[in-house]
């Protein structure tokens, strides 16, 4: 899967969770860019990503995530 395909898959997850089909998502997108993105939604996002890609994250994996690009890096490492 290319990075662009990963970005589109994560964008679909974010648009679904925030119920906003027009939500712009780039690698720089972070919780500061989306009004309803709080800690509970972060958990929902991570669970949805794990389910979508069949991977598991540890607390150490996710505690440094700052934006979508960081999340894509993590997915790529897990898919290895």
mmCIF file of the N, C-alpha and C atoms, coordinates in Angstrom:
data_MODEL
# 
_entry.id   MODEL 
# 
loop_
_atom_site.group_PDB 
_atom_site.id 
_atom_site.type_symbol 
_atom_site.label_atom_id 
_atom_site.label_alt_id 
_atom_site.label_comp_id 
_atom_site.label_asym_id 
_atom_site.label_entity_id 
_atom_site.label_seq_id 
_atom_site.pdbx_PDB_ins_code 
_atom_site.Cartn_x 
_atom_site.Cartn_y 
_atom_site.Cartn_z 
_atom_site.occupancy 
_atom_site.B_iso_or_equiv 
_atom_site.pdbx_formal_charge 
_atom_site.auth_seq_id 
_atom_site.auth_comp_id 
_atom_site.auth_asym_id 
_atom_site.auth_atom_id 
_atom_site.pdbx_PDB_model_num 
ATOM 1   N N  . UNK A 1 1  ? 0.853   -1.174 0.000  1.00 0.00 ? 1  UNK A N  1 
ATOM 2   C CA . UNK A 1 1  ? 0.000   0.000  0.000  1.00 0.00 ? 1  UNK A CA 1 
ATOM 3   C C  . UNK A 1 1  ? 0.900   1.239  0.000  1.00 0.00 ? 1  UNK A C  1 
ATOM 4   N N  . UNK A 1 2  ? 0.620   2.172  -0.888 1.00 0.00 ? 2  UNK A N  1 
ATOM 5   C CA . UNK A 1 2  ? 1.428   3.391  -0.963 1.00 0.00 ? 2  UNK A CA 1 
ATOM 6   C C  . UNK A 1 2  ? 1.056   4.341  0.182  1.00 0.00 ? 2  UNK A C  1 
ATOM 7   N N  . UNK A 1 3  ? 1.930   5.295  0.420  1.00 0.00 ? 3  UNK A N  1 
ATOM 8   C CA . UNK A 1 3  ? 1.645   6.286  1.467  1.00 0.00 ? 3  UNK A CA 1 
ATOM 9   C C  . UNK A 1 3  ? 0.385   7.072  1.131  1.00 0.00 ? 3  UNK A C  1 
ATOM 10  N N  . UNK A 1 4  ? 0.190   7.375  -0.138 1.00 0.00 ? 4  UNK A N  1 
ATOM 11  C CA . UNK A 1 4  ? -1.017  8.093  -0.562 1.00 0.00 ? 4  UNK A CA 1 
ATOM 12  C C  . UNK A 1 4  ? -2.269  7.269  -0.255 1.00 0.00 ? 4  UNK A C  1 
ATOM 13  N N  . UNK A 1 5  ? -2.208  5.973  -0.482 1.00 0.00 ? 5  UNK A N  1 
ATOM 14  C CA . UNK A 1 5  ? -3.344  5.098  -0.165 1.00 0.00 ? 5  UNK A CA 1 
ATOM 15  C C  . UNK A 1 5  ? -3.585  5.027  1.342  1.00 0.00 ? 5  UNK A C  1 
ATOM 16  N N  . UNK A 1 6  ? -2.496  5.000  2.112  1.00 0.00 ? 6  UNK A N  1 
ATOM 17  C CA . UNK A 1 6  ? -2.632  5.024  3.570  1.00 0.00 ? 6  UNK A CA 1 
ATOM 18  C C  . UNK A 1 6  ? -3.291  6.324  4.023  1.00 0.00 ? 6  UNK A C  1 
ATOM 19  N N  . UNK A 1 7  ? -2.841  7.440  3.458  1.00 0.00 ? 7  UNK A N  1 
ATOM 20  C CA . UNK A 1 7  ? -3.424  8.738  3.814  1.00 0.00 ? 7  UNK A CA 1 
ATOM 21  C C  . UNK A 1 7  ? -4.909  8.763  3.497  1.00 0.00 ? 7  UNK A C  1 
ATOM 22  N N  . UNK A 1 8  ? -5.298  8.257  2.350  1.00 0.00 ? 8  UNK A N  1 
ATOM 23  C CA . UNK A 1 8  ? -6.716  8.253  1.986  1.00 0.00 ? 8  UNK A CA 1 
ATOM 24  C C  . UNK A 1 8  ? -7.513  7.359  2.927  1.00 0.00 ? 8  UNK A C  1 
ATOM 25  N N  . UNK A 1 9  ? -6.967  6.218  3.317  1.00 0.00 ? 9  UNK A N  1 
ATOM 26  C CA . UNK A 1 9  ? -7.662  5.323  4.251  1.00 0.00 ? 9  UNK A CA 1 
ATOM 27  C C  . UNK A 1 9  ? -7.847  5.990  5.610  1.00 0.00 ? 9  UNK A C  1 
ATOM 28  N N  . UNK A 1 10 ? -6.801  6.660  6.103  1.00 0.00 ? 10 UNK A N  1 
ATOM 29  C CA . UNK A 1 10 ? -6.901  7.359  7.386  1.00 0.00 ? 10 UNK A CA 1 
ATOM 30  C C  . UNK A 1 10 ? -7.866  8.541  7.257  1.00 0.00 ? 10 UNK A C  1 
ATOM 31  N N  . UNK A 1 11 ? -7.826  9.237  6.141  1.00 0.00 ? 11 UNK A N  1 
ATOM 32  C CA . UNK A 1 11 ? -8.760  10.348 5.917  1.00 0.00 ? 11 UNK A CA 1 
ATOM 33  C C  . UNK A 1 11 ? -10.205 9.851  5.961  1.00 0.00 ? 11 UNK A C  1 
ATOM 34  N N  . UNK A 1 12 ? -10.468 8.706  5.351  1.00 0.00 ? 12 UNK A N  1 
ATOM 35  C CA . UNK A 1 12 ? -11.819 8.130  5.390  1.00 0.00 ? 12 UNK A CA 1 
ATOM 36  C C  . UNK A 1 12 ? -12.243 7.832  6.826  1.00 0.00 ? 12 UNK A C  1 
ATOM 37  N N  . UNK A 1 13 ? -11.320 7.306  7.626  1.00 0.00 ? 13 UNK A N  1 
ATOM 38  C CA . UNK A 1 13 ? -11.619 7.022  9.029  1.00 0.00 ? 13 UNK A CA 1 
ATOM 39  C C  . UNK A 1 13 ? -11.960 8.318  9.766  1.00 0.00 ? 13 UNK A C  1 
ATOM 40  N N  . UNK A 1 14 ? -11.142 9.345  9.577  1.00 0.00 ? 14 UNK A N  1 
ATOM 41  C CA . UNK A 1 14 ? -11.391 10.621 10.245 1.00 0.00 ? 14 UNK A CA 1 
ATOM 42  C C  . UNK A 1 14 ? -12.718 11.222 9.806  1.00 0.00 ? 14 UNK A C  1 
ATOM 43  N N  . UNK A 1 15 ? -12.999 11.184 8.522  1.00 0.00 ? 15 UNK A N  1 
ATOM 44  C CA . UNK A 1 15 ? -14.266 11.740 8.022  1.00 0.00 ? 15 UNK A CA 1 
ATOM 45  C C  . UNK A 1 15 ? -15.463 10.990 8.579  1.00 0.00 ? 15 UNK A C  1 
ATOM 46  N N  . UNK A 1 16 ? -15.312 9.685  8.740  1.00 0.00 ? 16 UNK A N  1 
ATOM 47  C CA . UNK A 1 16 ? -16.388 8.878  9.317  1.00 0.00 ? 16 UNK A CA 1 
ATOM 48  C C  . UNK A 1 16 ? -16.577 9.212  10.795 1.00 0.00 ? 16 UNK A C  1 
ATOM 49  N N  . UNK A 1 17 ? -15.502 9.250  11.545 1.00 0.00 ? 17 UNK A N  1 
ATOM 50  C CA . UNK A 1 17 ? -15.588 9.517  12.989 1.00 0.00 ? 17 UNK A CA 1 
ATOM 51  C C  . UNK A 1 17 ? -16.145 10.906 13.262 1.00 0.00 ? 17 UNK A C  1 
ATOM 52  N N  . UNK A 1 18 ? -15.722 11.890 12.481 1.00 0.00 ? 18 UNK A N  1 
ATOM 53  C CA . UNK A 1 18 ? -16.186 13.255 12.707 1.00 0.00 ? 18 UNK A CA 1 
ATOM 54  C C  . UNK A 1 18 ? -17.424 13.603 11.878 1.00 0.00 ? 18 UNK A C  1 
ATOM 55  N N  . UNK A 1 19 ? -17.955 12.601 11.165 1.00 0.00 ? 19 UNK A N  1 
ATOM 56  C CA . UNK A 1 19 ? -19.171 12.765 10.374 1.00 0.00 ? 19 UNK A CA 1 
ATOM 57  C C  . UNK A 1 19 ? -19.102 14.013 9.493  1.00 0.00 ? 19 UNK A C  1 
ATOM 58  N N  . UNK A 1 20 ? -17.985 14.110 8.766  1.00 0.00 ? 20 UNK A N  1 
ATOM 59  C CA . UNK A 1 20 ? -17.758 15.263 7.900  1.00 0.00 ? 20 UNK A CA 1 
ATOM 60  C C  . UNK A 1 20 ? -17.051 14.796 6.631  1.00 0.00 ? 20 UNK A C  1 
ATOM 61  N N  . UNK A 1 21 ? -17.821 14.558 5.590  1.00 0.00 ? 21 UNK A N  1 
ATOM 62  C CA . UNK A 1 21 ? -17.266 14.075 4.327  1.00 0.00 ? 21 UNK A CA 1 
ATOM 63  C C  . UNK A 1 21 ? -16.358 15.096 3.646  1.00 0.00 ? 21 UNK A C  1 
ATOM 64  N N  . UNK A 1 22 ? -16.432 16.350 4.060  1.00 0.00 ? 22 UNK A N  1 
ATOM 65  C CA . UNK A 1 22 ? -15.625 17.407 3.453  1.00 0.00 ? 22 UNK A CA 1 
ATOM 66  C C  . UNK A 1 22 ? -14.381 17.741 4.267  1.00 0.00 ? 22 UNK A C  1 
ATOM 67  N N  . UNK A 1 23 ? -14.125 17.005 5.331  1.00 0.00 ? 23 UNK A N  1 
ATOM 68  C CA . UNK A 1 23 ? -12.986 17.288 6.205  1.00 0.00 ? 23 UNK A CA 1 
ATOM 69  C C  . UNK A 1 23 ? -11.683 17.164 5.414  1.00 0.00 ? 23 UNK A C  1 
ATOM 70  N N  . UNK A 1 24 ? -10.925 18.270 5.319  1.00 0.00 ? 24 UNK A N  1 
ATOM 71  C CA . UNK A 1 24 ? -9.635  18.182 4.625  1.00 0.00 ? 24 UNK A CA 1 
ATOM 72  C C  . UNK A 1 24 ? -8.610  17.484 5.525  1.00 0.00 ? 24 UNK A C  1 
ATOM 73  N N  . UNK A 1 25 ? -7.940  16.482 4.980  1.00 0.00 ? 25 UNK A N  1 
ATOM 74  C CA . UNK A 1 25 ? -6.955  15.731 5.753  1.00 0.00 ? 25 UNK A CA 1 
ATOM 75  C C  . UNK A 1 25 ? -5.656  15.665 4.961  1.00 0.00 ? 25 UNK A C  1 
ATOM 76  N N  . UNK A 1 26 ? -4.591  16.160 5.585  1.00 0.00 ? 26 UNK A N  1 
ATOM 77  C CA . UNK A 1 26 ? -3.249  16.082 5.015  1.00 0.00 ? 26 UNK A CA 1 
ATOM 78  C C  . UNK A 1 26 ? -2.340  15.448 6.063  1.00 0.00 ? 26 UNK A C  1 
ATOM 79  N N  . UNK A 1 27 ? -1.094  15.248 5.722  1.00 0.00 ? 27 UNK A N  1 
ATOM 80  C CA . UNK A 1 27 ? -0.154  14.693 6.689  1.00 0.00 ? 27 UNK A CA 1 
ATOM 81  C C  . UNK A 1 27 ? 0.066   15.647 7.860  1.00 0.00 ? 27 UNK A C  1 
ATOM 82  N N  . UNK A 1 28 ? -0.182  16.920 7.664  1.00 0.00 ? 28 UNK A N  1 
ATOM 83  C CA . UNK A 1 28 ? 0.011   17.911 8.717  1.00 0.00 ? 28 UNK A CA 1 
ATOM 84  C C  . UNK A 1 28 ? -1.210  18.069 9.618  1.00 0.00 ? 28 UNK A C  1 
ATOM 85  N N  . UNK A 1 29 ? -2.337  17.472 9.253  1.00 0.00 ? 29 UNK A N  1 
ATOM 86  C CA . UNK A 1 29 ? -3.559  17.598 10.051 1.00 0.00 ? 29 UNK A CA 1 
ATOM 87  C C  . UNK A 1 29 ? -3.323  17.043 11.453 1.00 0.00 ? 29 UNK A C  1 
ATOM 88  N N  . UNK A 1 30 ? -3.787  17.809 12.463 1.00 0.00 ? 30 UNK A N  1 
ATOM 89  C CA . UNK A 1 30 ? -3.647  17.381 13.856 1.00 0.00 ? 30 UNK A CA 1 
ATOM 90  C C  . UNK A 1 30 ? -4.943  17.671 14.603 1.00 0.00 ? 30 UNK A C  1 
ATOM 91  N N  . UNK A 1 31 ? -4.968  17.298 15.857 1.00 0.00 ? 31 UNK A N  1 
ATOM 92  C CA . UNK A 1 31 ? -6.166  17.521 16.669 1.00 0.00 ? 31 UNK A CA 1 
ATOM 93  C C  . UNK A 1 31 ? -6.494  19.006 16.785 1.00 0.00 ? 31 UNK A C  1 
ATOM 94  N N  . UNK A 1 32 ? -5.519  19.863 16.667 1.00 0.00 ? 32 UNK A N  1 
ATOM 95  C CA . UNK A 1 32 ? -5.755  21.305 16.729 1.00 0.00 ? 32 UNK A CA 1 
ATOM 96  C C  . UNK A 1 32 ? -6.568  21.804 15.534 1.00 0.00 ? 32 UNK A C  1 
ATOM 97  N N  . UNK A 1 33 ? -6.590  21.034 14.454 1.00 0.00 ? 33 UNK A N  1 
ATOM 98  C CA . UNK A 1 33 ? -7.284  21.441 13.232 1.00 0.00 ? 33 UNK A CA 1 
ATOM 99  C C  . UNK A 1 33 ? -8.741  21.003 13.185 1.00 0.00 ? 33 UNK A C  1 
ATOM 100 N N  . UNK A 1 34 ? -9.148  20.120 14.089 1.00 0.00 ? 34 UNK A N  1 
ATOM 101 C CA . UNK A 1 34 ? -10.507 19.554 14.054 1.00 0.00 ? 34 UNK A CA 1 
ATOM 102 C C  . UNK A 1 34 ? -11.156 19.811 15.412 1.00 0.00 ? 34 UNK A C  1 
ATOM 103 N N  . UNK A 1 35 ? -12.223 20.591 15.381 1.00 0.00 ? 35 UNK A N  1 
ATOM 104 C CA . UNK A 1 35 ? -12.852 21.067 16.612 1.00 0.00 ? 35 UNK A CA 1 
ATOM 105 C C  . UNK A 1 35 ? -13.186 19.967 17.616 1.00 0.00 ? 35 UNK A C  1 
ATOM 106 N N  . UNK A 1 36 ? -13.739 18.872 17.182 1.00 0.00 ? 36 UNK A N  1 
ATOM 107 C CA . UNK A 1 36 ? -14.202 17.825 18.100 1.00 0.00 ? 36 UNK A CA 1 
ATOM 108 C C  . UNK A 1 36 ? -13.156 16.749 18.407 1.00 0.00 ? 36 UNK A C  1 
ATOM 109 N N  . UNK A 1 37 ? -11.927 16.936 17.967 1.00 0.00 ? 37 UNK A N  1 
ATOM 110 C CA . UNK A 1 37 ? -10.886 15.924 18.155 1.00 0.00 ? 37 UNK A CA 1 
ATOM 111 C C  . UNK A 1 37 ? -10.310 16.055 19.561 1.00 0.00 ? 37 UNK A C  1 
ATOM 112 N N  . UNK A 1 38 ? -10.846 15.266 20.475 1.00 0.00 ? 38 UNK A N  1 
ATOM 113 C CA . UNK A 1 38 ? -10.368 15.260 21.851 1.00 0.00 ? 38 UNK A CA 1 
ATOM 114 C C  . UNK A 1 38 ? -9.760  13.904 22.164 1.00 0.00 ? 38 UNK A C  1 
ATOM 115 N N  . UNK A 1 39 ? -9.436  13.666 23.428 1.00 0.00 ? 39 UNK A N  1 
ATOM 116 C CA . UNK A 1 39 ? -8.754  12.420 23.787 1.00 0.00 ? 39 UNK A CA 1 
ATOM 117 C C  . UNK A 1 39 ? -9.627  11.193 23.529 1.00 0.00 ? 39 UNK A C  1 
ATOM 118 N N  . UNK A 1 40 ? -10.926 11.303 23.736 1.00 0.00 ? 40 UNK A N  1 
ATOM 119 C CA . UNK A 1 40 ? -11.816 10.173 23.459 1.00 0.00 ? 40 UNK A CA 1 
ATOM 120 C C  . UNK A 1 40 ? -11.849 9.871  21.959 1.00 0.00 ? 40 UNK A C  1 
ATOM 121 N N  . UNK A 1 41 ? -11.940 10.910 21.157 1.00 0.00 ? 41 UNK A N  1 
ATOM 122 C CA . UNK A 1 41 ? -11.936 10.697 19.705 1.00 0.00 ? 41 UNK A CA 1 
ATOM 123 C C  . UNK A 1 41 ? -10.597 10.138 19.237 1.00 0.00 ? 41 UNK A C  1 
ATOM 124 N N  . UNK A 1 42 ? -9.509  10.531 19.902 1.00 0.00 ? 42 UNK A N  1 
ATOM 125 C CA . UNK A 1 42 ? -8.193  9.981  19.547 1.00 0.00 ? 42 UNK A CA 1 
ATOM 126 C C  . UNK A 1 42 ? -8.196  8.469  19.740 1.00 0.00 ? 42 UNK A C  1 
ATOM 127 N N  . UNK A 1 43 ? -8.784  8.006  20.828 1.00 0.00 ? 43 UNK A N  1 
ATOM 128 C CA . UNK A 1 43 ? -8.879  6.566  21.071 1.00 0.00 ? 43 UNK A CA 1 
ATOM 129 C C  . UNK A 1 43 ? -9.721  5.908  19.987 1.00 0.00 ? 43 UNK A C  1 
ATOM 130 N N  . UNK A 1 44 ? -10.851 6.522  19.644 1.00 0.00 ? 44 UNK A N  1 
ATOM 131 C CA . UNK A 1 44 ? -11.712 5.976  18.589 1.00 0.00 ? 44 UNK A CA 1 
ATOM 132 C C  . UNK A 1 44 ? -10.971 5.898  17.253 1.00 0.00 ? 44 UNK A C  1 
ATOM 133 N N  . UNK A 1 45 ? -10.184 6.914  16.954 1.00 0.00 ? 45 UNK A N  1 
ATOM 134 C CA . UNK A 1 45 ? -9.401  6.932  15.712 1.00 0.00 ? 45 UNK A CA 1 
ATOM 135 C C  . UNK A 1 45 ? -8.392  5.788  15.706 1.00 0.00 ? 45 UNK A C  1 
ATOM 136 N N  . UNK A 1 46 ? -7.660  5.646  16.799 1.00 0.00 ? 46 UNK A N  1 
ATOM 137 C CA . UNK A 1 46 ? -6.636  4.598  16.866 1.00 0.00 ? 46 UNK A CA 1 
ATOM 138 C C  . UNK A 1 46 ? -7.242  3.206  16.790 1.00 0.00 ? 46 UNK A C  1 
ATOM 139 N N  . UNK A 1 47 ? -8.371  2.998  17.442 1.00 0.00 ? 47 UNK A N  1 
ATOM 140 C CA . UNK A 1 47 ? -9.048  1.694  17.371 1.00 0.00 ? 47 UNK A CA 1 
ATOM 141 C C  . UNK A 1 47 ? -9.511  1.422  15.946 1.00 0.00 ? 47 UNK A C  1 
ATOM 142 N N  . UNK A 1 48 ? -10.070 2.429  15.285 1.00 0.00 ? 48 UNK A N  1 
ATOM 143 C CA . UNK A 1 48 ? -10.530 2.255  13.907 1.00 0.00 ? 48 UNK A CA 1 
ATOM 144 C C  . UNK A 1 48 ? -9.362  1.942  12.976 1.00 0.00 ? 48 UNK A C  1 
ATOM 145 N N  . UNK A 1 49 ? -8.224  2.592  13.192 1.00 0.00 ? 49 UNK A N  1 
ATOM 146 C CA . UNK A 1 49 ? -7.037  2.325  12.372 1.00 0.00 ? 49 UNK A CA 1 
ATOM 147 C C  . UNK A 1 49 ? -6.544  0.899  12.613 1.00 0.00 ? 49 UNK A C  1 
ATOM 148 N N  . UNK A 1 50 ? -6.498  0.477  13.858 1.00 0.00 ? 50 UNK A N  1 
ATOM 149 C CA . UNK A 1 50 ? -6.079  -0.892 14.167 1.00 0.00 ? 50 UNK A CA 1 
ATOM 150 C C  . UNK A 1 50 ? -6.990  -1.900 13.475 1.00 0.00 ? 50 UNK A C  1 
ATOM 151 N N  . UNK A 1 51 ? -8.293  -1.659 13.554 1.00 0.00 ? 51 UNK A N  1 
ATOM 152 C CA . UNK A 1 51 ? -9.255  -2.567 12.922 1.00 0.00 ? 51 UNK A CA 1 
ATOM 153 C C  . UNK A 1 51 ? -9.088  -2.580 11.406 1.00 0.00 ? 51 UNK A C  1 
ATOM 154 N N  . UNK A 1 52 ? -8.918  -1.411 10.813 1.00 0.00 ? 52 UNK A N  1 
ATOM 155 C CA . UNK A 1 52 ? -8.817  -1.290 9.355  1.00 0.00 ? 52 UNK A CA 1 
ATOM 156 C C  . UNK A 1 52 ? -7.589  -2.012 8.801  1.00 0.00 ? 52 UNK A C  1 
ATOM 157 N N  . UNK A 1 53 ? -6.462  -1.898 9.536  1.00 0.00 ? 53 UNK A N  1 
ATOM 158 C CA . UNK A 1 53 ? -5.205  -2.440 9.026  1.00 0.00 ? 53 UNK A CA 1 
ATOM 159 C C  . UNK A 1 53 ? -4.785  -3.745 9.693  1.00 0.00 ? 53 UNK A C  1 
ATOM 160 N N  . UNK A 1 54 ? -5.547  -4.207 10.684 1.00 0.00 ? 54 UNK A N  1 
ATOM 161 C CA . UNK A 1 54 ? -5.210  -5.454 11.355 1.00 0.00 ? 54 UNK A CA 1 
ATOM 162 C C  . UNK A 1 54 ? -3.903  -5.383 12.132 1.00 0.00 ? 54 UNK A C  1 
ATOM 163 N N  . UNK A 1 55 ? -3.672  -4.251 12.777 1.00 0.00 ? 55 UNK A N  1 
ATOM 164 C CA . UNK A 1 55 ? -2.452  -4.048 13.546 1.00 0.00 ? 55 UNK A CA 1 
ATOM 165 C C  . UNK A 1 55 ? -2.820  -3.680 14.978 1.00 0.00 ? 55 UNK A C  1 
ATOM 166 N N  . UNK A 1 56 ? -1.826  -3.700 15.859 1.00 0.00 ? 56 UNK A N  1 
ATOM 167 C CA . UNK A 1 56 ? -2.030  -3.319 17.253 1.00 0.00 ? 56 UNK A CA 1 
ATOM 168 C C  . UNK A 1 56 ? -1.004  -2.258 17.643 1.00 0.00 ? 56 UNK A C  1 
ATOM 169 N N  . UNK A 1 57 ? -1.458  -1.263 18.402 1.00 0.00 ? 57 UNK A N  1 
ATOM 170 C CA . UNK A 1 57 ? -0.571  -0.220 18.912 1.00 0.00 ? 57 UNK A CA 1 
ATOM 171 C C  . UNK A 1 57 ? -0.377  -0.402 20.406 1.00 0.00 ? 57 UNK A C  1 
ATOM 172 N N  . UNK A 1 58 ? 0.819   -0.101 20.876 1.00 0.00 ? 58 UNK A N  1 
ATOM 173 C CA . UNK A 1 58 ? 1.079   -0.043 22.311 1.00 0.00 ? 58 UNK A CA 1 
ATOM 174 C C  . UNK A 1 58 ? 0.997   1.421  22.735 1.00 0.00 ? 58 UNK A C  1 
ATOM 175 N N  . UNK A 1 59 ? 0.959   1.644  24.027 1.00 0.00 ? 59 UNK A N  1 
ATOM 176 C CA . UNK A 1 59 ? 0.954   3.016  24.538 1.00 0.00 ? 59 UNK A CA 1 
ATOM 177 C C  . UNK A 1 59 ? 2.202   3.762  24.087 1.00 0.00 ? 59 UNK A C  1 
ATOM 178 N N  . UNK A 1 60 ? 3.339   3.089  24.105 1.00 0.00 ? 60 UNK A N  1 
ATOM 179 C CA . UNK A 1 60 ? 4.573   3.725  23.638 1.00 0.00 ? 60 UNK A CA 1 
ATOM 180 C C  . UNK A 1 60 ? 4.487   4.120  22.166 1.00 0.00 ? 60 UNK A C  1 
ATOM 181 N N  . UNK A 1 61 ? 3.783   3.312  21.367 1.00 0.00 ? 61 UNK A N  1 
ATOM 182 C CA . UNK A 1 61 ? 3.624   3.615  19.939 1.00 0.00 ? 61 UNK A CA 1 
ATOM 183 C C  . UNK A 1 61 ? 2.906   4.936  19.737 1.00 0.00 ? 61 UNK A C  1 
ATOM 184 N N  . UNK A 1 62 ? 1.873   5.193  20.527 1.00 0.00 ? 62 UNK A N  1 
ATOM 185 C CA . UNK A 1 62 ? 0.969   6.295  20.234 1.00 0.00 ? 62 UNK A CA 1 
ATOM 186 C C  . UNK A 1 62 ? 1.219   7.567  21.029 1.00 0.00 ? 62 UNK A C  1 
ATOM 187 N N  . UNK A 1 63 ? 2.016   7.496  22.070 1.00 0.00 ? 63 UNK A N  1 
ATOM 188 C CA . UNK A 1 63 ? 2.124   8.689  22.906 1.00 0.00 ? 63 UNK A CA 1 
ATOM 189 C C  . UNK A 1 63 ? 2.872   9.848  22.259 1.00 0.00 ? 63 UNK A C  1 
ATOM 190 N N  . UNK A 1 64 ? 3.613   9.626  21.216 1.00 0.00 ? 64 UNK A N  1 
ATOM 191 C CA . UNK A 1 64 ? 4.317   10.715 20.551 1.00 0.00 ? 64 UNK A CA 1 
ATOM 192 C C  . UNK A 1 64 ? 3.662   11.210 19.274 1.00 0.00 ? 64 UNK A C  1 
ATOM 193 N N  . UNK A 1 65 ? 2.496   10.700 18.949 1.00 0.00 ? 65 UNK A N  1 
ATOM 194 C CA . UNK A 1 65 ? 1.841   11.094 17.700 1.00 0.00 ? 65 UNK A CA 1 
ATOM 195 C C  . UNK A 1 65 ? 1.366   12.542 17.771 1.00 0.00 ? 65 UNK A C  1 
ATOM 196 N N  . UNK A 1 66 ? 1.780   13.336 16.785 1.00 0.00 ? 66 UNK A N  1 
ATOM 197 C CA . UNK A 1 66 ? 1.387   14.744 16.776 1.00 0.00 ? 66 UNK A CA 1 
ATOM 198 C C  . UNK A 1 66 ? 0.482   15.106 15.614 1.00 0.00 ? 66 UNK A C  1 
ATOM 199 N N  . UNK A 1 67 ? 0.521   14.320 14.540 1.00 0.00 ? 67 UNK A N  1 
ATOM 200 C CA . UNK A 1 67 ? -0.306  14.641 13.372 1.00 0.00 ? 67 UNK A CA 1 
ATOM 201 C C  . UNK A 1 67 ? -0.542  13.382 12.543 1.00 0.00 ? 67 UNK A C  1 
ATOM 202 N N  . UNK A 1 68 ? -1.272  13.529 11.478 1.00 0.00 ? 68 UNK A N  1 
ATOM 203 C CA . UNK A 1 68 ? -1.597  12.391 10.624 1.00 0.00 ? 68 UNK A CA 1 
ATOM 204 C C  . UNK A 1 68 ? -0.335  11.777 10.033 1.00 0.00 ? 68 UNK A C  1 
ATOM 205 N N  . UNK A 1 69 ? 0.642   12.594 9.673  1.00 0.00 ? 69 UNK A N  1 
ATOM 206 C CA . UNK A 1 69 ? 1.898   12.073 9.129  1.00 0.00 ? 69 UNK A CA 1 
ATOM 207 C C  . UNK A 1 69 ? 2.600   11.134 10.100 1.00 0.00 ? 69 UNK A C  1 
ATOM 208 N N  . UNK A 1 70 ? 2.611   11.499 11.385 1.00 0.00 ? 70 UNK A N  1 
ATOM 209 C CA . UNK A 1 70 ? 3.191   10.612 12.401 1.00 0.00 ? 70 UNK A CA 1 
ATOM 210 C C  . UNK A 1 70 ? 2.432   9.296  12.463 1.00 0.00 ? 70 UNK A C  1 
ATOM 211 N N  . UNK A 1 71 ? 1.122   9.377  12.335 1.00 0.00 ? 71 UNK A N  1 
ATOM 212 C CA . UNK A 1 71 ? 0.281   8.174  12.359 1.00 0.00 ? 71 UNK A CA 1 
ATOM 213 C C  . UNK A 1 71 ? 0.585   7.292  11.155 1.00 0.00 ? 71 UNK A C  1 
ATOM 214 N N  . UNK A 1 72 ? 0.768   7.905  9.994  1.00 0.00 ? 72 UNK A N  1 
ATOM 215 C CA . UNK A 1 72 ? 1.110   7.135  8.796  1.00 0.00 ? 72 UNK A CA 1 
ATOM 216 C C  . UNK A 1 72 ? 2.456   6.442  8.964  1.00 0.00 ? 72 UNK A C  1 
ATOM 217 N N  . UNK A 1 73 ? 3.420   7.147  9.567  1.00 0.00 ? 73 UNK A N  1 
ATOM 218 C CA . UNK A 1 73 ? 4.729   6.537  9.832  1.00 0.00 ? 73 UNK A CA 1 
ATOM 219 C C  . UNK A 1 73 ? 4.559   5.298  10.706 1.00 0.00 ? 73 UNK A C  1 
ATOM 220 N N  . UNK A 1 74 ? 3.735   5.402  11.740 1.00 0.00 ? 74 UNK A N  1 
ATOM 221 C CA . UNK A 1 74 ? 3.499   4.291  12.653 1.00 0.00 ? 74 UNK A CA 1 
ATOM 222 C C  . UNK A 1 74 ? 2.828   3.129  11.924 1.00 0.00 ? 74 UNK A C  1 
ATOM 223 N N  . UNK A 1 75 ? 1.833   3.420  11.116 1.00 0.00 ? 75 UNK A N  1 
ATOM 224 C CA . UNK A 1 75 ? 1.152   2.349  10.360 1.00 0.00 ? 75 UNK A CA 1 
ATOM 225 C C  . UNK A 1 75 ? 2.162   1.646  9.454  1.00 0.00 ? 75 UNK A C  1 
ATOM 226 N N  . UNK A 1 76 ? 2.988   2.407  8.761  1.00 0.00 ? 76 UNK A N  1 
ATOM 227 C CA . UNK A 1 76 ? 3.984   1.802  7.881  1.00 0.00 ? 76 UNK A CA 1 
ATOM 228 C C  . UNK A 1 76 ? 4.936   0.893  8.649  1.00 0.00 ? 76 UNK A C  1 
ATOM 229 N N  . UNK A 1 77 ? 5.365   1.330  9.833  1.00 0.00 ? 77 UNK A N  1 
ATOM 230 C CA . UNK A 1 77 ? 6.245   0.487  10.653 1.00 0.00 ? 77 UNK A CA 1 
ATOM 231 C C  . UNK A 1 77 ? 5.550   -0.799 11.063 1.00 0.00 ? 77 UNK A C  1 
ATOM 232 N N  . UNK A 1 78 ? 4.288   -0.690 11.453 1.00 0.00 ? 78 UNK A N  1 
ATOM 233 C CA . UNK A 1 78 ? 3.542   -1.878 11.906 1.00 0.00 ? 78 UNK A CA 1 
ATOM 234 C C  . UNK A 1 78 ? 3.256   -2.836 10.752 1.00 0.00 ? 78 UNK A C  1 
ATOM 235 N N  . UNK A 1 79 ? 3.010   -2.284 9.574  1.00 0.00 ? 79 UNK A N  1 
ATOM 236 C CA . UNK A 1 79 ? 2.730   -3.141 8.416  1.00 0.00 ? 79 UNK A CA 1 
ATOM 237 C C  . UNK A 1 79 ? 4.016   -3.759 7.868  1.00 0.00 ? 79 UNK A C  1 
ATOM 238 N N  . UNK A 1 80 ? 5.145   -3.062 8.173  1.00 0.00 ? 80 UNK A N  1 
ATOM 239 C CA . UNK A 1 80 ? 6.486   -3.497 7.812  1.00 0.00 ? 80 UNK A CA 1 
ATOM 240 C C  . UNK A 1 80 ? 6.593   -4.330 6.644  1.00 0.00 ? 80 UNK A C  1 
# 
